[in-house]
């Protein structure tokens, strides 16, 4: 779960999404990305570091340059996670092992009939 959380956090930035859009169609080096986005090399470097740390992109060296491409395995994991969220049976995990809150939301909840009743039924 920790890995998927880190992946989604890394994907939550507009510039990083633009970088992924660029390298999804063409393998590109950092300088090419910065020219394409019209932002500094150092800004692109920081975004690339985050994307590499979360294994969303990989790089390979060719001469003086490192070229980046998307790691499809990470995106396949995200797709599987999104399918899990859409799976009404939640057959992938035991829902009983998820820690439930011991307190009711009481008057702070706008939809008390739904969430508190559902909590009592579980």
C-alpha positions in Angstrom: 0.0 0.0 0.0 2.9 2.4 0.8 4.2 2.1 -2.7 0.9 3.0 -4.3 0.5 6.0 -2.0 4.0 7.3 -3.0 3.1 6.7 -6.6 -0.1 8.7 -6.4 1.6 11.5 -4.5 4.2 11.7 -7.2 1.5 11.9 -9.8 -0.3 14.7 -8.1 1.8 17.4 -9.6 0.9 19.0 -12.9 4.5 19.4 -14.1 5.3 15.8 -13.4 2.2 14.8 -15.4 3.4 16.9 -18.3 6.8 15.2 -18.1 5.1 11.8 -18.3 3.0 12.9 -21.2 6.1 14.0 -23.1 8.1 10.9 -22.4 5.1 8.6 -23.0 5.4 9.5 -26.7 9.2 9.9 -27.0 12.2 8.9 -24.9 13.8 12.2 -23.9 16.7 13.6 -21.9 16.3 16.2 -19.1 17.4 19.1 -21.3 14.9 18.1 -24.0 12.2 18.0 -21.4 13.1 21.4 -20.0 13.2 23.0 -23.5 9.8 21.4 -24.3 8.2 22.6 -21.1 10.1 25.9 -21.1 11.2 25.6 -17.5 14.7 25.4 -16.0 16.9 22.3 -16.1 17.1 22.4 -12.3 13.2 22.4 -12.0 13.0 19.4 -14.3 15.8 17.7 -12.4 13.8 18.0 -9.1 10.7 16.5 -10.8 12.7 13.7 -12.4 14.2 12.8 -9.1 10.8 12.4 -7.6 9.6 10.3 -10.5 12.7 8.1 -10.4 12.5 7.7 -6.6 9.0 6.3 -7.0 10.1 4.2 -9.9 7.6 5.8 -12.2 10.3 6.5 -14.8 13.6 4.8 -15.5 16.7 6.2 -17.3 19.5 4.9 -19.3 22.7 6.7 -20.1 23.8 7.3 -23.7 27.0 9.4 -24.0 26.7 12.4 -21.7 22.9 12.2 -21.5 20.4 10.2 -19.5 17.2 9.4 -21.5 14.0 8.7 -19.6 11.1 6.5 -20.2 8.0 5.4 -18.3 8.1 2.2 -16.2 4.9 0.5 -17.4 4.9 -2.0 -14.4 4.2 0.9 -12.0 1.3 2.1 -14.1 -0.1 -1.4 -14.4 -0.1 -1.6 -10.6 -2.0 1.7 -10.5 -4.5 0.3 -13.0 -5.0 -2.8 -10.8 -5.5 -0.7 -7.8 -8.2 1.4 -9.6 -9.9 -1.8 -10.7 -9.8 -2.9 -7.0 -11.6 0.3 -6.0 -14.2 -0.4 -8.6 -14.6 -4.0 -7.5 -17.7 -4.1 -5.3 -16.8 -7.5 -3.8 -13.3 -6.4 -2.8 -12.1 -9.9 -3.3 -8.4 -8.8 -3.3 -8.2 -8.1 0.5 -10.0 -9.1 3.6 -12.0 -6.0 4.5 -12.2 -7.2 8.1 -8.5 -6.6 8.5 -8.9 -2.9 7.9 -9.0 -1.1 11.2 -12.3 0.7 11.8 -12.7 3.9 13.6 -14.1 3.4 17.1 -15.8 6.7 17.2 -18.9 7.8 15.3 -18.6 11.0 13.4 -21.7 12.2 15.3 -22.9 15.7 14.5 -19.9 16.5 12.2 -21.1 14.2 9.5 -23.2 15.6 6.7 -24.5 12.1 5.7 -24.9 10.6 9.2 -27.6 8.1 8.0 -25.2 6.6 5.5 -21.8 6.4 7.2 -22.8 5.7 10.8 -25.4 3.1 9.8 -22.8 1.5 7.5 -20.3 1.4 10.3 -22.8 -0.3 12.7 -23.6 -2.9 10.1 -20.0 -3.9 9.6 
